[in-house]
Structures are given as structure tokens and as C-alpha cells.
């Protein structure tokens, strides 16, 4: 069982018990956590200096890296599905590319973003030949007066 972990999860892992529970649960079940060049680029983009950049690269080095030489057809399939179901811009370009990696490598995406939910629904609704598996981690809403 392999799971492509989205940047949104990594940025929330340290501060969200909901995210920690999902990731820790996957690890305890023996899941292989993966990344791809697009996730690495997004994750490392947040570095504030060269030292932090090196640290973020080291974090990503702990994950299995998915690679692919050509995802053009899958990206086009996702974009076409989004258009044909009226979800024209429901997912950004980077998330579309990450979803293409997940489809190509038969990964389940673990995310806090709704973009992948939109992509999965668009692919299902458009009767695409492939389905995107998504674990969407919804964090509890904070209300006034709570910490």
C-alpha cells in the first residue's frame, strides 16, 4: 500500500493531531510514503534560508521518490475531466501534476486540500478510465475562544 503525501499534509503535520493520526496510522500499517518532484518543489519553496532549504531537502530524502519521464497524457486527461464536469479551475496546475504522478504510479493521495477531491470527482463523473484515490484529512474548525 503506497501513499503520495501532499505538501499540505507535511506543512500541517507538526501542529495538527488529525494529520498526525492519519500519517502515523499509515506508517503503523506498513504503508510506503512517497513524494514526487512537484511535491518536493512545493515543500522546499517555503524555506527561509539556505540552511532551512537543506533541512527540507533532507526531510524529502526520507521518502520514496516517484519519477516519470512523461505525464502529458495524464495531465491532459485530468484537465479535460475538470472542464467536462464544470470544475474548470477547481484544481491548480501543480496539484494537477501531482495527481498525474499519483495516477501513473497507482498511489493514494493524502491531502488537506480539496483540489484532489475535485479532481477525483471530475475523473469519476467524466467516466475516465482511471480513478484517483484520495484520503482527505479534514482538520477540525477552530471557533472563537478556542486554542
PyMOL commands that set and color helices and strands:
alter all, ss='L'
color gray80, all
select helices_A, chain A and resi 7-12+17-28+37-45+50-61+72-84+93-104+115-125
alter helices_A, ss='H'
color red, helices_A
select strands_A, chain A and resi 2-5+32-36+64-66+108-111+133-136
alter strands_A, ss='S'
color yellow, strands_A
deselect
rebuild
show_as cartoon
